[in-house]
Amino acid sequence: MLPTPALPQKKKAPARRPAAPAKPPAPDLSAVAAQAAEQLKVLTQFIYLYGKVSNGLELEADQAKQGASSAALQEKSKKMRESLVASVSGLRMGVENLAQSFHDNPRLQTQYLKVLNASEAIASAERSVSDGRFDEAGKALVAAAWRLADAVAAVR
């Protein structure tokens, strides 16, 4: 009997698992976040200026009630209030446009609700300014800024 030659052992190839389907890259939301941040900047700058203007309008209204205000000053105050209402309306429109861009993106529905709430707060401020309730309007504007900040934070 002759010795049988040893056959080389075959190594089993490791079982290959099918590659997990690659996740599609998350859409870049930085443009939407930047747009929201810009609206927040505009709103906060407006709030800063609003405080000064509303104080002047409240002071003039108090003087008018006491009869210590001239007709020219009252007319100027009326025009300033109308301008303020128009400015708040412009803010509201900017935030509504932002809300629409959030609404169009299915990944931003939660943030859309926050932006929509901010828009509603600005609409409330607009009504308050037109009624001469400046303090109430200021509080509504601050609430809108908070809601926008929440939306920006949720996007990032």
C-alpha positions in Angstrom: 0.0 0.0 0.0 1.1 3.3 -0.9 0.4 6.3 1.2 -2.3 8.5 -0.2 -1.3 12.0 -0.8 -2.9 14.5 1.5 -5.3 16.6 -0.3 -5.1 20.3 0.5 -8.0 21.4 2.8 -10.3 23.9 1.3 -11.1 26.9 3.4 -14.7 27.8 3.5 -15.3 31.3 2.3 -17.0 33.3 5.0 -20.6 33.7 4.4 -21.2 37.1 3.0 -24.2 38.9 4.2 -25.9 41.1 1.7 -24.9 44.7 2.1 -27.4 46.7 4.0 -29.1 49.1 1.7 -27.3 52.4 2.0 -29.4 55.0 3.7 -30.0 57.9 1.4 -28.2 60.9 2.7 -30.3 63.2 4.9 -31.5 66.1 2.9 -29.6 69.3 3.6 -31.8 71.4 5.7 -29.2 74.1 6.2 -30.9 76.5 3.7 -34.3 76.2 5.5 -32.6 76.6 8.9 -30.8 79.7 7.6 -34.0 81.2 6.3 -35.7 80.6 9.7 -32.7 82.1 11.5 -32.9 85.2 9.2 -36.6 85.6 10.1 -35.7 85.3 13.8 -33.0 88.0 13.4 -35.5 90.3 11.7 -38.1 89.7 14.3 -35.7 90.3 17.2 -34.3 93.5 15.7 -37.9 94.7 15.2 -38.7 93.9 18.8 -35.8 96.1 19.9 -37.1 99.0 17.9 -40.7 98.3 18.7 -40.0 98.9 22.4 -38.8 102.4 21.8 -41.6 103.3 19.3 -44.3 101.9 21.5 -43.1 103.8 24.5 -43.3 107.0 22.6 -46.8 106.2 21.3 -48.0 105.3 24.8 -46.6 108.5 26.2 -48.3 110.5 23.4 -51.6 108.7 24.1 -51.4 109.6 27.8 -50.8 113.2 26.9 -53.7 113.2 24.5 -56.0 111.9 27.2 -54.9 114.8 29.5 -55.4 117.3 26.7 -51.6 118.2 26.7 -51.1 117.1 23.1 -51.4 119.2 19.9 -53.4 118.1 16.9 -50.2 117.9 14.8 -48.6 115.6 17.4 -51.7 113.4 17.5 -51.7 113.2 13.7 -48.0 112.2 13.7 -48.8 109.6 16.3 -51.6 108.2 14.2 -49.4 107.9 11.2 -46.7 106.2 13.3 -49.2 103.7 14.6 -50.4 102.9 11.1 -46.7 102.5 10.0 -46.2 100.2 13.0 -49.2 98.1 12.0 -47.8 97.8 8.5 -44.4 96.8 9.8 -45.9 94.1 12.0 -48.0 92.9 9.0 -44.8 92.7 7.0 -43.2 90.6 9.7 -46.2 88.3 9.7 -46.0 87.9 5.9 -42.3 86.9 6.1 -43.0 84.3 8.8 -46.0 83.0 6.8 -43.7 82.6 3.8 -41.3 80.7 6.0 -44.1 78.5 7.2 -45.0 77.7 3.6 -41.5 76.5 2.9 -41.6 74.3 6.0 -45.0 73.0 5.0 -43.7 72.0 1.6 -41.0 69.8 3.1 -42.4 66.6 4.6 -39.5 66.2 7.0 -40.3 69.6 8.7 -44.0 69.1 9.7 -43.3 69.5 13.4 -41.2 72.6 12.8 -44.0 73.9 10.5 -46.4 73.9 13.4 -44.0 76.0 15.5 -43.5 78.5 12.7 -47.3 78.6 12.1 -47.8 79.3 15.8 -45.2 82.1 15.5 -47.2 83.6 12.6 -50.4 83.5 14.7 -48.7 85.3 17.6 -47.5 88.0 15.2 -51.1 88.3 13.8 -52.2 88.8 17.4 -49.6 91.4 17.9 -50.8 93.2 14.7 -54.4 93.3 16.1 -53.1 94.6 19.4 -51.0 97.4 17.9 -54.0 98.5 15.8 -56.1 98.6 19.0 -53.4 100.6 20.9 -52.5 97.7 23.2 -48.8 98.0 22.8 -47.7 96.0 25.8 -49.8 93.1 24.8 -48.5 93.3 21.3 -44.9 93.3 22.6 -45.5 90.1 24.6 -47.0 88.4 21.5 -44.0 89.4 19.5 -41.6 87.9 22.1 -43.7 84.7 22.1 -43.3 84.6 18.3 -39.6 85.0 18.6 -39.5 82.1 21.1 -41.5 79.9 18.8 -39.2 80.7 15.8 -36.2 79.9 18.0 -37.7 76.6 18.8 -38.3 75.9 15.2 -34.7 76.8 14.3 -33.3 74.6 17.0 -35.5 71.7 15.9 -34.3 71.9 12.3 -30.6 71.7 13.3 
